[in-house]
Amino acid sequence: MNIHSSAEVHPDARIGNNVEVGPFSFIAKNVVIGDNTWIGPNVTIMDGSIIGSNCRIFPGTVIAGIPQDPKFAGEITTAEIGNYTTLREYVTVNRGSRAKGKTTIGDYCHLMAYVHIAHDCIVGNHCVIANCVNIAGEVVVFDWATIGGMSGIHQFSRVGAHSMISGLSKMNKDVPPYVKAGRDPISYLRLNIVGLKRRGFAPEKINEIQDIYRIIFQQGRNTSRALDFIERNFRSTPERDEILRFIRDSKRGIIKGYKTNR
């Protein structure tokens, strides 16, 4: 370990090998930090923090602050950060409440400066959340999602896998997997083709997903009829089934097509 002399680290905190802690950082008692993690200056890591290995935590970040929820009554909860995840300057990750007991951020995520993750959120693996995004309580962000800067996400919403939300978006509905969403009100724009190509999706797979979303957003059917049509006319694949399951499980409803909103 390499702990700066001005840092305050509780002796009972469980600190892994080759961890570096910068000047004036604070690490509380009930904290776990994995091997090879770098913690910059002026970082605050509070009780309930569980941080993986090979992470980078930049100045001003606060992990496991209590929820900004009036119903929080001091219950013991956690904020958990996966391996190889980067939290840039002034990121705040609140710990969980009695609702789920923990807030989690997965592996290989990149949270840019001033991102706020509220209580009981679940952020998957390989997610990119750009500057000044504010995510309210109990939001779920699935693997490989990208959220553009200065967007706000309503509590209980879900961001589907491999989706991309444009910057300055106001998200109050679920965004299904594989799509690009934006405009005001937030709407389906197109498939996230660039992201899918970068992650190795074959052209025929991209075409399949695109055909499914044409039926959902561009052919005038209501959502339930569109899903029934897809189930009858498209063979079962992991992508088809994920889209159907995501939309049918939606409690807030999904975004609409841009032409419908216009």
N, C-alpha and C positions, 0 to 999 in steps of 0.2 A: 504494500500500500504506500501511496505517496499523499499524505494529508498535510496541507499547508498549516503552518503554526497558528494562523488566525482563524481557521475553521473550527467549528464546534461539533464534535461527533460524539454521541452518547456511547459510553463504553459497552453497552449491551446491544448496540446495533450490529447486525451480522453483515460484515463487509467482506466481499470476495477478494481473490488475489488480483494484484496489479490494478487496483482501483485508484484513481487519482481524484482528489477533492481539492478544489481551488480555494482561494482566499475568501474568508468571510461567509462561507457556506455553512448551513446548519443541517444536521442529520439527527433525527429524534431517536428515541429508544426502540420502538417497535418497527424497525425498518430492516429490509433485506435487500442487498445490492449484489448483483452477480459479478463474475470475474471480468476484468478488462474494461469496465465502464468508466467513462470520463465525466466528471462532474465539475463544471466550470465555477467561476466566482459567483458569490451572492445567490446561490441556489438554496431553496428551502425544501427539505424533504421531511414531511411530517409523519407522525404515527400512522401506521396502516399502509405505508408504501412498500411495494414489492417490485423491484426493478431487476430486469434480466441482465444478461451478460452482453458486453460489447455495445452498450448504449452510449449516447452522447447527450448530456443534459446541459444546455447553455444558460448563460447568466439570467437571473431574474425569474427562472422557472419555479413554480410552487406545485408540489405533488402531494396529494392526499389532504388538502384543506377540507374542512367539513362542508357538507352540502349547503348550498344557498337555498334551502327549502325549509319553510317554517315548521313543517311536520317532523323534521329531524330532532331526535330526542337523545342524542349522545350515544346511540348504539355503536358497538364495535364493528367497523367495516374496513374495507381495503380499497386501495387504488393500485392496480397491477399493470406493469409495463413489460412487454415482451422483449425478446433478444434483438439486438441490432437495430433498435429504434432510436430515432433522433428527435429530441424536443428542443426547438430553437428558442430564442430569447422570449421571456415573459409568457411562456405557455403556462396555463393553469389546468390541472386535472384534479377535480374534486373526488373524494372517495364516495363509496356507495352509501345507501340508506337502507332502511328495513325492506324496501321494495325488492332489491336483488342482492344486497349485501356487498357488492363490489362494483367498481368501475374498471373496465379492462381495455387495454390497447395492445394489439397483437405484435407480431414480429415484423421487422423490416418496414416499419412505418416511418413517415416523415411528417412531423407537425411543425409548420413554419411559425414565425414570430406572432405572438399575441393570440394564438388559438386558445379557446376555452372549451373544455370538455366537462360537462356537468355530471351530476351524480348518476350512477347506475347505467351509464352509457356502455355500449359494447362496440369497440372498433376492431375490425378484423385485421388480417395480415396484409402487408404490402399496400397500405392505404397512404395517400398523399392528401394532406389537408393544408391548404394555402393560408397565407397571412390573414389574421383578423377574423377567421371563421368562428362563429359562436354556435355551439351545439348544446341544446337544452337537455333536460333530464330524460333518461331512459330511451334515448335514440340508439338505433342499431345501424352501424355502417359495416356492410359486408366486405369481404376480401377484394383487394385491387380497386376499390372505389377511389375517385379523385374529386375533391371538392374545391372549387375556385374561391379565390380570396374575397373576403368581406361578405360572405354568404351567412345567412342565419337559418337555422334548422329548428323547427317547432318540436316540442317535446313529444315523445312516443312515435316519431316518424322513423322511417327506415330508408336506407340508401342501398340499392341493390348492388350485387357484385359486378365488377368491371364497368360500372356506370361512371359518368362524368357530369358534374354540375358546374355550369358556367359561373364565373365570378359575379358578385353582387346579386346573387339569387336569393329569393325569399321562399324557402321551402316549407310548405305546410301540408303537403301530401307525400305519399310514398313514391320514390323513384325506382322503377323496376330495373332488374339487371340488364346490363349490356347497352344501355341507351345513353344518349347525351341529352341533357335537359337544361333549359334556360328560359329567358324572357320573363316578363311580368304580366299576368301571373305565370308562375313556372309551368312549363309545358314540355311535351315531347318534341324534340327537334329532329333527331335522326339517330341512327345507330352510332355507337362509339367505335367507328370502324378503325380509326388510327390506333386506339388502345388495344383493340382485339388483334390487329395485325402484329403489333409489337409483342404481344403475349403468345404468338404462335398459332392463333386460330386459322384453320385452313379456309380458303375462299368458299368452298361449298358449305362449310359450317356458318360462315358469316352470312351467306345467302339464305340459309335456313332460318337464322334468327331474324333477318330482315323481313322475310316473308311473313313470319309470325307477327311482327309488330305492324306490318301493313294492315293486317286483319284487325288488330286491336285498335289502332289509332287512325286509320285512313279509309276505312270502308263503311263507316256509318253505323256499324252495329253497336249495341250497348255492350258493356264489358262482359256480362255473364254469357250472352249469346256468342260473343267472339271467342271466349274461352271454350265453350262447348264445341264450336266449329273447329277450333284448332285441335282439340282432343280427338275428334272424329276423323279429321283429315290429315293430320301429321303423325308420322310414326313416333313412338316414344324414344326420346334421346335425353341425355342428362340436361341439355340446355332447354329443350322444350318443357321438360318436367319442372325444371327450376323456375321458369317463367310462370307456368300455371300455378305452381305452389305459392310462389311469392305473392301473386296478385290475389289469389283466393284467401290467403292468410291476412291480407291487408285489413286493418281496422279503421284506418283513417281514409282509405280510398287512395287510388293512384292518380298521378298527374294526368291531364288530358292532352290531346293533340293540339298543336298550335292553331290549326285551322278552326277547330271546335271552339277554342277560347276566343279567337278573333271574330 
